[in-house]
């Protein structure tokens, strides 16, 4: 039977009539009047007493653990590969982690043009400025110096769109790698840490590495009509007419582009409808103007097709002609699952988490 970590206690009477005791540490090592090891997952124990004991006097105390089965149809995850206790490791040897201590500082209600505000800490790694409602203050209204720990407001300064007081969120943060992970929760790191982190509000977070991300358009083709099947190769008769992205490249930006399969279907020689496989109908456009459908999440175009890419009237498009292409965005494919421990008590406290995106960008 599985045993709770650190719960095992062993007691025995020696042949001299003395009582000796031992206990298990969080790493499974038995210490005290005996030595040995416990496997908490199986409950198997090996104990070597420091002197001869009476076998009938040996007693032990431990907390056994039993786990209820996890229903796949409820949590929507295949439980075959999950451990019996439902717990999965969040840190493993070789993982990248983020160590961070974040503090919130009230900056008050009065600010002047060009004013410099000294924060409580220096040599920071990140600063964010928000109003009392949590609304971020636009970057053109302030600048910062991480080394000095200062915020300098713009000149002239207009903060009329924000609710006072303003707050600065500043953080010590650094990435590291795990070279050893013990069962007691101790992490041995590859590099020395650069800050003296206080215990309060210091967290170790897991990091998902997405690698190089770049927007692109690919798989461009045309066909005579739409067959109601989203596929990545032409179906049926193809057209001699093409969308000329070689001479007039499509413009995509990482704050507008998404991963989607797109369809342009002409309603006459100049006008067409734009569809996305996931988005559905996007809008009606024409070949006489640049095509730049807006992504409502960012207010930036999903893409921009120059009007010249459609060609000229010497090779007109016809009703039902189809242009198909795919785009790829820079959003990392991440799913978030919140695990809640079962309890008969109603939740009374707020809970949550913060996702931060770290990376370097290159304008192409």
C-alpha positions as CSV (number, residue, x, y, z in Angstrom):
1,X,0.0,0.0,0.0
2,X,1.3,3.5,-0.8
3,X,2.6,5.4,2.3
4,X,2.6,9.2,2.8
5,X,6.0,10.7,2.5
6,X,7.8,11.2,5.8
7,X,5.1,9.5,7.9
8,X,6.8,6.2,8.9
9,X,7.9,5.8,12.5
10,X,9.5,2.6,13.8
11,X,9.9,1.6,17.5
12,X,11.5,-1.5,19.1
13,X,12.9,-2.8,22.4
14,X,16.5,-4.0,22.5
15,X,17.6,-7.2,24.2
16,X,18.9,-5.0,27.1
17,X,15.3,-3.6,27.6
18,X,16.0,-0.2,26.1
19,X,13.6,1.5,23.7
20,X,14.9,2.8,20.3
21,X,13.0,4.6,17.6
22,X,13.6,5.7,14.0
23,X,11.7,7.7,11.4
24,X,11.7,8.2,7.6
25,X,12.7,11.5,6.1
26,X,11.0,12.9,3.0
27,X,13.5,11.3,0.7
28,X,12.7,7.8,2.1
29,X,15.9,7.5,4.2
30,X,15.3,6.0,7.7
31,X,17.3,7.8,10.4
32,X,17.5,7.7,14.2
33,X,18.0,4.4,16.0
34,X,17.9,2.5,12.8
35,X,18.9,2.9,9.1
36,X,17.3,1.8,5.9
37,X,15.0,2.9,3.2
38,X,11.2,3.0,2.4
39,X,9.6,3.0,-1.0
40,X,6.6,5.2,-0.4
41,X,4.9,4.1,-3.6
42,X,4.9,0.4,-2.8
43,X,5.1,0.6,1.0
44,X,8.1,-1.7,1.1
45,X,10.5,-1.0,4.0
46,X,14.0,-2.2,4.8
47,X,15.2,-1.5,8.4
48,X,18.6,-2.3,10.0
49,X,18.6,-1.6,13.8
50,X,21.8,-0.3,15.4
51,X,21.7,-3.1,17.9
52,X,19.9,-6.4,18.6
53,X,16.2,-6.0,19.2
54,X,13.4,-8.3,20.3
55,X,11.5,-9.1,17.1
56,X,8.1,-9.2,18.8
57,X,8.6,-5.7,20.1
58,X,9.0,-4.0,16.7
59,X,6.0,-1.8,16.0
60,X,5.5,0.9,13.3
61,X,3.2,3.7,12.5
62,X,2.6,5.2,9.1
63,X,-0.1,7.0,7.1
64,X,-1.4,4.8,4.3
65,X,-2.8,6.3,1.2
66,X,-5.7,5.1,-1.0
67,X,-6.7,6.8,-4.3
68,X,-10.0,7.0,-5.9
69,X,-10.2,6.0,-9.6
70,X,-10.2,9.0,-12.0
71,X,-13.0,9.0,-14.5
72,X,-11.7,9.9,-18.0
73,X,-15.2,11.0,-19.2
74,X,-15.2,13.7,-16.4
75,X,-11.8,15.2,-16.7
76,X,-11.6,14.7,-20.5
77,X,-8.2,13.1,-20.3
78,X,-7.1,9.6,-21.1
79,X,-6.1,8.3,-17.6
80,X,-4.3,5.2,-18.8
81,X,-0.9,6.9,-18.6
82,X,-1.5,8.8,-15.4
83,X,-0.1,7.5,-12.0
84,X,-2.6,5.8,-9.7
85,X,-2.6,8.8,-7.4
86,X,-3.4,11.2,-10.3
87,X,-0.2,13.2,-9.6
88,X,2.2,14.0,-12.4
89,X,5.7,15.6,-11.9
90,X,5.9,19.3,-12.9
91,X,9.7,19.4,-12.6
92,X,12.1,16.9,-14.2
93,X,15.8,16.6,-14.7
94,X,16.9,18.8,-17.6
95,X,13.8,21.1,-17.4
96,X,14.1,24.8,-17.7
97,X,12.5,26.7,-14.8
98,X,11.9,30.4,-14.0
99,X,12.7,31.6,-10.5
100,X,10.9,34.8,-9.7
101,X,10.0,37.2,-6.9
102,X,7.4,39.8,-7.8
103,X,6.2,42.7,-5.7
104,X,3.5,45.4,-6.2
105,X,4.3,49.0,-5.2
106,X,1.8,51.8,-4.9
107,X,3.1,54.9,-6.7
108,X,0.4,57.3,-5.5
109,X,-1.9,59.7,-7.3
110,X,0.3,62.7,-8.4
111,X,2.6,62.6,-11.4
112,X,4.3,65.4,-13.4
113,X,5.7,65.7,-16.9
114,X,9.1,64.0,-17.1
115,X,9.0,62.9,-13.4
116,X,11.3,60.0,-12.3
117,X,10.0,57.7,-9.6
118,X,12.5,55.5,-7.6
119,X,11.2,52.0,-6.9
120,X,11.9,50.0,-3.8
121,X,14.4,47.7,-5.6
122,X,17.2,48.0,-8.1
123,X,18.8,45.6,-10.6
124,X,15.3,44.4,-11.7
125,X,14.5,42.0,-14.5
126,X,11.0,43.2,-15.3
127,X,8.8,46.3,-14.6
128,X,5.1,46.7,-15.5
129,X,3.0,49.8,-14.8
130,X,-0.8,49.5,-14.3
131,X,-3.6,51.6,-12.9
132,X,-5.9,50.7,-9.9
133,X,-8.1,48.6,-12.2
134,X,-5.2,46.6,-13.5
135,X,-5.2,48.4,-16.9
136,X,-1.6,48.5,-18.3
137,X,-0.3,52.1,-18.8
138,X,0.8,52.4,-22.5
139,X,4.5,52.2,-23.1
140,X,4.7,55.6,-24.8
141,X,3.7,57.3,-21.5
142,X,6.7,56.0,-19.5
143,X,10.2,54.6,-19.7
144,X,12.2,52.5,-17.2
145,X,15.7,51.7,-16.1
146,X,16.0,48.2,-14.8
147,X,19.4,48.6,-13.3
148,X,18.5,51.7,-11.3
149,X,15.0,50.6,-10.6
150,X,13.3,53.8,-11.9
151,X,10.3,54.8,-13.9
152,X,10.4,58.1,-15.9
153,X,7.1,59.5,-17.2
154,X,6.8,61.1,-20.6
155,X,6.9,64.9,-21.2
156,X,4.2,66.0,-21.9
157,X,2.2,63.5,-19.8
158,X,-1.5,62.6,-20.1
159,X,-2.8,60.0,-17.7
160,X,-6.5,61.0,-18.0
161,X,-7.5,57.5,-19.2
162,X,-6.3,55.7,-16.1
163,X,-7.6,55.3,-12.5
164,X,-5.4,56.3,-9.6
165,X,-3.4,55.2,-7.8
166,X,-0.9,53.7,-10.2
167,X,1.0,50.5,-9.3
168,X,4.4,49.2,-10.4
169,X,4.8,45.5,-10.6
170,X,8.6,44.8,-10.5
171,X,10.3,41.4,-10.4
172,X,13.6,39.6,-9.9
173,X,13.5,36.8,-12.4
174,X,16.0,34.3,-13.9
175,X,15.9,31.1,-15.9
176,X,17.8,28.0,-14.8
177,X,18.0,24.3,-15.5
178,X,17.4,21.3,-13.2
179,X,20.2,18.8,-12.9
180,X,18.7,16.9,-10.0
181,X,15.2,16.6,-8.6
182,X,14.6,15.0,-5.2
183,X,11.4,13.5,-3.9
184,X,11.4,16.0,-1.0
185,X,11.0,18.8,-3.5
186,X,14.7,19.9,-3.5
187,X,15.9,21.1,-6.9
188,X,19.6,21.1,-7.8
189,X,20.3,23.7,-10.4
190,X,22.9,24.0,-13.2
191,X,23.8,27.7,-12.6
192,X,24.3,29.8,-9.4
193,X,21.3,32.1,-8.8
194,X,22.1,35.8,-9.2
195,X,19.6,37.2,-6.6
196,X,19.2,36.7,-2.9
197,X,15.5,35.8,-3.1
198,X,13.3,36.3,0.0
199,X,11.1,33.3,0.9
200,X,7.9,35.3,0.7
201,X,6.4,35.7,-2.8
202,X,9.2,33.7,-4.4
203,X,8.1,31.0,-6.8
204,X,9.6,28.4,-9.1
205,X,7.7,28.1,-12.3
206,X,7.8,25.6,-15.1
207,X,8.8,26.9,-18.6
208,X,7.5,25.6,-21.9
209,X,10.0,26.3,-24.7
210,X,8.4,26.8,-28.1
211,X,11.5,27.4,-30.1
212,X,11.6,29.7,-33.1
213,X,8.2,31.0,-34.1
214,X,7.6,32.8,-37.4
215,X,4.6,33.7,-39.4
216,X,4.3,32.4,-42.9
217,X,1.9,31.7,-45.8
218,X,2.1,28.4,-47.6
219,X,0.2,25.8,-49.7
220,X,-1.2,28.3,-52.2
221,X,-3.3,26.9,-55.1
222,X,-6.4,27.6,-57.2
223,X,-9.2,25.4,-58.5
224,X,-12.3,25.8,-60.6
225,X,-14.9,25.5,-57.8
226,X,-15.3,24.7,-54.1
227,X,-16.0,21.1,-53.1
228,X,-16.7,21.8,-49.5
229,X,-13.6,19.9,-48.3
230,X,-10.8,21.6,-46.5
231,X,-7.7,19.9,-47.9
232,X,-4.2,20.9,-48.7
233,X,-4.1,19.9,-52.4
234,X,-6.2,21.0,-55.4
235,X,-9.4,19.1,-56.2
236,X,-10.7,18.8,-59.7
237,X,-9.9,21.3,-62.4
238,X,-7.2,23.8,-61.7
239,X,-6.9,27.4,-63.0
240,X,-4.2,28.9,-65.1
241,X,-4.9,32.1,-63.2
242,X,-2.9,32.4,-60.0
243,X,-2.5,34.7,-57.0
244,X,0.9,36.3,-57.7
245,X,2.6,36.3,-54.3
246,X,6.0,36.1,-55.8
247,X,6.0,39.6,-57.2
248,X,3.6,41.0,-54.5
249,X,4.3,39.1,-51.3
250,X,1.6,38.7,-48.7
251,X,2.2,40.7,-45.6
252,X,1.8,39.0,-42.2
253,X,2.7,40.2,-38.7
254,X,2.9,38.2,-35.5
255,X,0.3,40.3,-33.8
256,X,-2.3,39.7,-36.5
257,X,-1.6,36.4,-38.2
258,X,-3.2,33.1,-37.0
259,X,-2.9,29.5,-37.9
260,X,-5.8,29.0,-40.3
261,X,-6.8,27.6,-43.7
262,X,-8.3,30.3,-45.9
263,X,-10.6,30.2,-48.9
264,X,-11.3,33.0,-51.4
265,X,-14.4,32.3,-53.5
266,X,-15.3,34.7,-56.4
267,X,-18.8,35.9,-56.9
268,X,-17.9,37.8,-60.1
269,X,-14.7,38.9,-61.8
270,X,-13.8,41.5,-59.1
271,X,-15.7,40.5,-55.9
272,X,-15.2,37.6,-53.7
273,X,-16.0,36.2,-50.2
274,X,-13.3,35.2,-47.7
275,X,-13.7,32.2,-45.4
276,X,-11.6,30.5,-42.8
277,X,-11.8,26.9,-41.8
278,X,-12.2,27.7,-38.1
279,X,-13.5,31.3,-38.5
280,X,-16.2,30.7,-41.1
281,X,-17.3,33.7,-43.1
282,X,-14.9,36.6,-42.7
283,X,-16.1,39.2,-45.1
284,X,-16.7,40.4,-48.7
285,X,-13.8,42.0,-50.6
286,X,-12.7,42.9,-54.1
287,X,-9.6,42.8,-56.3
288,X,-9.6,46.6,-56.7
289,X,-8.3,47.2,-53.2
290,X,-5.8,45.7,-50.9
291,X,-7.3,42.8,-48.8
292,X,-6.6,43.2,-45.1
293,X,-9.3,41.5,-42.9
294,X,-9.0,42.6,-39.3
295,X,-8.3,40.2,-36.4
296,X,-10.7,41.5,-33.7
297,X,-8.5,40.1,-30.9
298,X,-5.6,42.5,-31.8
299,X,-7.2,45.0,-34.2
300,X,-4.4,44.0,-36.7
301,X,-4.9,42.4,-40.1
302,X,-4.8,38.6,-40.3
303,X,-2.9,39.2,-43.5
304,X,-2.6,41.8,-46.3
305,X,-2.8,40.9,-50.0
306,X,-1.9,43.6,-52.4
307,X,-4.5,44.3,-55.1
308,X,-1.8,43.8,-57.8
309,X,-1.4,40.1,-56.7
310,X,-4.8,39.4,-58.3
311,X,-3.5,40.3,-61.8
312,X,-5.2,42.5,-64.3
313,X,-8.3,42.5,-66.5
314,X,-6.5,40.6,-69.3
315,X,-6.9,37.4,-67.2
316,X,-10.1,38.0,-65.2
317,X,-11.4,35.7,-62.4
318,X,-14.7,33.9,-63.0
319,X,-17.7,33.1,-60.7
320,X,-16.9,30.2,-58.3
321,X,-13.2,30.4,-58.9
322,X,-11.4,29.4,-55.7
323,X,-8.1,30.5,-54.2
324,X,-6.8,28.4,-51.3
325,X,-3.9,29.1,-48.9
326,X,-2.8,28.5,-45.4
327,X,-1.2,30.9,-42.8
328,X,0.7,30.1,-39.7
329,X,0.8,32.4,-36.7
330,X,3.3,32.6,-33.8
331,X,0.9,31.6,-31.0
332,X,2.4,28.6,-29.2
333,X,0.0,25.6,-29.0
334,X,-0.5,25.6,-25.2
335,X,-3.4,24.2,-23.3
336,X,-4.0,25.2,-19.7
337,X,-5.6,22.7,-17.2
338,X,-6.5,23.9,-13.7
339,X,-6.4,21.0,-11.1
340,X,-8.7,21.4,-8.1
341,X,-8.4,19.2,-5.1
342,X,-11.7,17.5,-4.1
343,X,-13.3,18.8,-0.9
344,X,-16.7,19.1,0.7
345,X,-15.9,22.7,1.6
346,X,-17.0,25.6,-0.6
347,X,-14.2,27.6,-2.1
348,X,-13.9,31.0,-0.4
349,X,-10.6,32.3,-1.6
350,X,-9.6,33.6,-5.0
351,X,-7.3,31.3,-7.0
352,X,-5.5,31.7,-10.3
353,X,-2.2,31.8,-12.2
354,X,-0.2,34.1,-14.4
355,X,1.1,33.2,-17.9
356,X,4.1,35.2,-19.1
357,X,5.6,35.2,-22.6
358,X,9.3,35.6,-22.9
359,X,11.2,35.9,-26.1
360,X,13.1,38.0,-28.6
361,X,11.5,39.4,-31.7
362,X,13.1,40.1,-35.1
363,X,11.4,42.4,-37.6
364,X,11.7,40.9,-41.1
